Amino acid sequence: MKRFLLPGLLAATAIAASGRCASNTIETVSITREPSAVATCRRVGEVTVDAKTPDSRIHAELAAAAKAQGANTVFIPAEGSRTGTAHFCETKRLSHS
């Protein structure tokens, strides 16, 4: 009986993990300098890019780092900032009233 328990648990764990990953897929990440844009969002963590990152790649690298943390928005204090705060912002749903 014990031989069958482990494969069953492994399969159940794999299915649960794959469902969780699929539901947390972030398609795009926004970069903003407006504090009001993230005021109602959940803070996920800090994101940074290396000092050697070319200026033209800063936003893309910040977005990639935020996406890896499950965030969809990055707040930066100023244009050209190499650090920011990653947030997850719920999308607003239109009501059908």
C-alpha positions in Angstrom: 0.0 0.0 0.0 2.8 2.4 0.8 4.3 2.0 -2.7 1.2 3.5 -4.3 0.9 6.4 -1.8 4.0 8.3 -2.8 3.4 8.4 -6.6 -0.2 9.5 -5.9 1.0 12.3 -3.6 3.6 13.4 -6.1 1.0 13.5 -8.9 -1.4 15.5 -6.8 1.3 18.0 -5.8 2.4 18.4 -9.5 -1.2 19.1 -10.5 -1.8 21.6 -7.7 1.4 23.4 -8.5 0.7 23.6 -12.2 -2.7 25.1 -11.5 -1.3 27.7 -9.2 1.4 28.7 -11.7 -1.2 29.1 -14.5 -3.5 31.3 -12.4 -0.6 33.6 -11.4 0.6 34.4 -14.9 1.3 38.1 -15.4 1.2 39.2 -19.0 2.4 42.8 -18.8 4.1 44.9 -16.2 3.5 48.7 -16.0 6.1 51.1 -14.9 4.8 54.3 -13.1 6.2 57.3 -11.3 2.7 58.2 -9.9 2.3 57.1 -6.3 -1.5 57.2 -6.7 -1.3 54.4 -9.3 -0.1 51.9 -6.7 -1.9 53.4 -3.6 -4.5 50.6 -3.5 -2.2 47.8 -4.7 -0.5 45.1 -2.7 3.3 45.7 -2.3 5.2 42.6 -3.4 8.8 43.7 -2.9 11.8 45.7 -4.2 13.2 45.3 -7.7 16.6 46.5 -8.9 18.7 46.4 -12.0 22.5 46.2 -12.2 24.5 49.4 -12.6 25.9 48.0 -15.8 22.4 47.7 -17.4 22.1 50.1 -20.4 19.7 52.9 -19.8 17.6 51.6 -22.7 17.0 48.3 -20.8 16.2 49.6 -17.3 12.4 49.5 -17.7 12.5 46.0 -19.3 14.7 44.6 -16.6 12.7 46.1 -13.8 9.5 44.7 -15.4 11.1 41.3 -15.7 12.2 41.3 -12.1 8.7 42.4 -11.0 7.0 39.7 -13.1 9.2 37.1 -11.5 7.8 38.1 -8.1 4.2 38.0 -9.4 3.8 41.8 -9.6 2.2 43.7 -12.5 3.2 47.2 -11.7 6.5 48.9 -10.7 6.7 52.2 -9.0 9.9 54.2 -9.6 10.6 57.5 -7.9 12.2 59.1 -11.0 12.8 58.4 -14.6 16.1 56.4 -15.0 15.8 54.9 -11.5 17.4 51.5 -11.2 15.3 50.5 -8.2 11.6 50.4 -7.7 8.8 48.8 -5.7 6.9 45.9 -7.3 3.1 45.9 -6.7 0.2 43.6 -7.7 -2.7 45.8 -8.7 -6.1 44.2 -9.1 -7.8 45.0 -12.4 -11.0 46.9 -12.1 -14.0 45.0 -13.4 -16.9 46.8 -15.0 -20.2 46.3 -13.3 -23.2 45.3 -15.4 -25.9 47.3 -13.7 
